[in-house]
Amino acid sequence: MSFLRNRRRRRLLEKPLSEDQRHTLAAVAPLCAALPGSLRARHEGVVQLLLAEKHFEPAGGLALDAAMPLAIAGQAALLQMRAGADYFPDLETVLIYPKAFQVDHSEEDEHGFVHEWDDELAGQSWQRGVVVVSWQDLAQESQQRDGYNVVLHEFAHQLDEQSGEADGTPLLPTAEFAERWHEAFQAAFERHRRSLRRRRKRLFDENAAESPAEFFATAMELFFELPRHFRKEFADLHALLAEYLELDPAAWPRLS
């Protein structure tokens, strides 16, 4: 089975997008159109693989069209272009809602009282093989380079959760790299939290201070959405993400 899967994957990775798919992807996810020519064949192959292996399902009354899976796969593929990528092995289904969706929360406090509340989300990543996104938020954010990108954020959580714990550290190739990663991300996370407390100007938003997992997912958004700002403010993190992903959006001419 592994042999057959690998052979099928090789064929998919060598398969280019059609001209119609390229035009559609450039329209719904302009970030993908910024890829330099040297990376496009690899990117298109990963897009084909994700479209073939993941289930894209409408929810909340959404009428699914071909542009929606393409926009999601196109942006998620940016996180899986490195050699040896495993293409989100735990992910089976992407649920697409027409707009932000309600999630019920409950939590028991130290006195045994249960608190319940509703939250409106643009995206969510589950460890049980599901990513959920709002098409309205995805479509709006994909057209703006403002540091927010629900696809990059939620699929970064998928990478993080592969290690068995959502702690801001995905599976890394070596112990030495993991040590550098931990030191740099922990220092940057604490720096961001200090900036919030002191009300200083900052690149990361308040949600990134909630946990190392949220900080990592937000860092992935900034790495692609505002690459030169990110490199200037957090050079160590930028270098680590570029090494991990084996690409550097700050060097892409079309993002200048």
Secondary structure, DSSP 4 states (H G I P E B T S, - for coil): -HHHHHHHHHHHHTPPPPHHHHHHHHHH-HHHHTS-HHHHHHHHHHHHHHHHHSEEEE-TT----THHHHHHHHHHGGGG-STT----TT--EEEEESS-EEEEEEEE-TTS-EEEEEEEESEEEETTTEEEEEHHHHHHHHT--SS--HHHHHHHHHHHHTTSS-SS----S-HHHHHHHHHHHHHHHHHHHHHHHTT---SS-GGGGS-HHHHHHHHHHHHHHSHHHHHHH-HHHHHHHHHHHT--GGG-GGG-
